[in-house]
Amino acid sequence: MRLGFHISIAGGLSRVIPRALKLGCETIQFFSRNPRAWRDSVVDRDEIQKFKEALAQTDIFPVFLHTPYLLNLASQDHDLYARSIIYLGDELAQAEKVGASFVIVHSGNTLGSEEKEALQRVAQAINNVFAKANNSVQLLLENTAGQGTEIGYKISHFQEIIAQVEDRDRIGICLDTAHAFTAGYDLATAQGLDHMVEEFDAMLGLPKLKALHLNDSKMPLGSKKDRHWHIGRGDIGRSGFSKIINHPKLAHLPGIMETPRQSNADDRRNMKAMRSLIR
């Protein structure tokens, strides 16, 4: 399994690769813009060129772009829905510019609407985006913990969305371990992990699973609370992660850690913990 982290773009895109190399990353993820503000993504061409030149000198792949958190592809609010579609299209275009193969997005929140209608809106939004952003970048839907009015915490939600997407070759799934665990999938046990893998394969087909977000959980199984924690120190635990990253149907996937950090030391400890589990 190729391992990496979500890397900060503070100070410019050109700083991403040097930061990733210091942490021993084999794959990376980053935001193209402030994730908590509605701002245009205008990255200097020189910064993009420096990033791509630095990336070309490494063996880091694949590269993932994560969308801002404010997007809601399930929203009933016309303005928010339209803005989310525009931003997602921009992200796919930006990914192509920087050489990222994938864009990761959360499905969104119902905010009081019927779940089935919300899932239909997500599929319609994706169809609109794909029609405008016609490139080879793949869109990955990330599962959620089911916190509040979130959708995308059940594999069946993705089955329903993808069934309504016209260009299904461009869409896949990024599975977050902490989110799946607190949504009720017991990844800490061999039986629970196998059950989830079998359910995914039956509903979507395992080729649709393109990446893992490897995060331990500070919250218990089925709590529907989203609290990432350090590898091996949460409720999934070292034993759980050993099963996940060595599972014969998951071990080939790239794994991105989004664990809490105050300094590079935190990331290095999590990388060391994860690599010690690889058999």
N, C-alpha and C positions, 0 to 999 in steps of 0.2 A: 504494500500500500504506500502510495506517495503521500507524504504528510506536509502540511503547511499551516499558515496562520492567516487571519484577516490582518492586513498590514495598513497602518496609518498613511494617509497621503498628506499629512501636515507638512507644510513647507514646499509642496510641489510633487507632482507625479514622478519626477526624476529621482526622488529619494526612496521610492518603494523598493526597488531591487537591492540597493545596498542594505536596507533594513532587513529584507527577507534573507539575504545571504548570511547576515550576522546570526540569524536564528536557525540556520540550517534548513530552510524551506526547500521543498521539492515541488510545491504547488503553492499558489497564492490567491487571495481574494482581497478586493479593496472597493471602497466607494469612489465614484467619479466626482462626487460633490458632497456638500454638507448633508448628512442623512436625516437631519431633523429640521430642515428649513427649505422652503420653496425658492430655490435659486437656480438660475440657468447654469448648465454645465459648460463652461467655456474654458477649456484647457489650452494653454499656449502650445502652438505647433512645435516649438523648440522643446518644450517639456515632453511632449509625446514622442518626439524623435529620440531624445535622450533615454527615455524609458525603453523604447523598442530596441535601441542599440545595446543598452545594458542587458536587457532580457535575452537578446540573441547570443550573448557571451556566456549564458548559463544553461543549465539543464532543467530549468524550472518550467513545468507545464503540468496540467493546463492552467490557464489564467481565468479567474472568475471575477465578474463585476457584480456587486450587490446594489440593488436599487435603494433609494431613500425609503425610510420607514413611513413617510406620510402618504404614499400611494395607497389607494383603496380601489381595487378593480371591481369590488362588489358593491360599491356605494350607490345609494338611491339618489344622492345629491347630484344633480346634473353637472354643476360646475366642477366638483371634486372628481367625478367620474371622468369628465372630459380632460381635466388637467392630468389625471393619473395616466390616461392613455397617451397623451402627448409626451409626458415624461418617460414612460416606458419605451416609446418609440425612440426618443433621444438616447436612452441608455443602450439600446441595441445598436444604434448608429455609432455611439461612442465606443462601444466594445469592439466594433470592427476597426475603428481607427487605431486603438491601442493594441490590437492583436489578441483580445480576449475571446475565448471560444464560447463562453457561456455568460448569461445574465441571470441572476437569481432574484426572485421576487416573491413576496408573501401574497397569498390569495386575497386577503382583506377581511373586512368585518361586515356582518349583516346590518348592524346598527338598527335592529328592530324589524327588518324585513324577513320574509320567509326564506328559509335556507335554500330551497330549490331555486327560487328566483335569484338569490344572490349568486349561486353557482352558475346559473345561466348568464348573468351579467359578466362574470369573470371570463367565461368562454367567448362571449361576444366582444369583450374588450380585447382579448388576445387576437381574435380574428381581425379586428380593426387595426391593431398594431402591426400584425404580420403583413397586412395589405399595403401598409405605408412604409414599413422598414423591411425592404426586400433584400436581405443578405443571408449569409450562412450561419450567423450567430444563433445558438440554441437558447431558448428560454426555459429556465428551470423553476418550477413552482416548489417553494419550500413548505414543508409541513409545519403546523403550529401546535402549541400546547393546548389550544382550545380555551384560552383565557378570555373572559368576557364574552364578546360576540364574534370571536374569531371563527372563520371557517378554515378548512384545510387540515383539521386535526385527525380526520379519518381518511384511510386510503380510499374508501368509497367516494369521498368528495372529489378526489382527483380523477377517478374513473368517470364520474359524471361530467366533469369539466372537459377532459380530453376527448370524450365521445362527441362533444359539440365543436371541437376545434377542427377547422378545415385542413390546415397544414400540420398534421400530427408528427411529421418527421422533424419539425423544429421545436418540439416541446418534450420536456422530461421532468424528472423529479430530483430535488436535493433533499435528502433525509437528515433532519437534525435529531441526534440521539436524545438530547435532553427534552426536546419538545415531544418526541414520540413517547418517551418514558412517562412523562407527566400527563400525556393524553390517554394513557392506559395500556400502552404496549410494553410488556415486561421484558426489556432488552437485557436485564441483569441475569436472566436465567437462560439456559440453553433451550428449554422448551418454549419459553416466551419469544425468544429471538427467532427460532425456527418457524413458529406460528406466524410472526409478522412477515418474514421472508416469503412464506408460502402464500399468505393472503395477498401480498404485493404482486407476486408472480401470477396468481389466479386472476386478479382484477386488472392489472396493467401490463404485465409481462416484465420480467426483470431487466431487459434491455432499456426500459424507460428510466431506470435508476442510474443516474449519471454521477452523483457525488454524495459524500457524507459530510455533515457538520458534526465533528466529534467533540461533544461537550458533555461533561458530567452534570448531574442535576442536584441542586441544593434542596429541592423539594421532592416529596415522596411520589411513588407510583400512583397515577390517576388523579393527582391533585389539581391538574389543569393550571398550574402556576409556572411561569417562565422565569427560572433562575438558574443561569449557567454556573457551573462550578469547576474546580480544578480536576484534572483527570485522576481517577482513582480515589478521590476524597469525598465524592458525593454518593448518592443512593444507587447509581449504576455500579460504581466501584471498579477496582482493578480487574476482578474476575469477569465482570460484565464486559469491559472493554477488550479484554483478551479474547473473549468469545466473538465480539463484533468484528474486530480487525483481522481475525484469523479465520472467519467464517468463509468456507469455500466459494460462496456466492457473493461475497462482499469484498474480499481481500484485494481484488483488482481495482477497486474504486479509489479515486483521490479523496483524501480526508483533510478537511480544513478545521482547525481549532479556533473557537471564538471564546476561549476561556478568559476569566477576569485577569486584568494585568495592571500593575502599577509601574512595572519596569520590565526590561528584557529578561531579568532573572526569572520572573514568573513564567514567561513563555519558554525559556530554556528548561525549566523544571518540568513543564507539561510535555515538551517534546521528548525529554529524556524518559519520562514516565511512559509515554506512548510507545516509543521505540523499544523499550525494555520488554514490552509485551508481544512484539512481533516474533512469531516462530518460523 
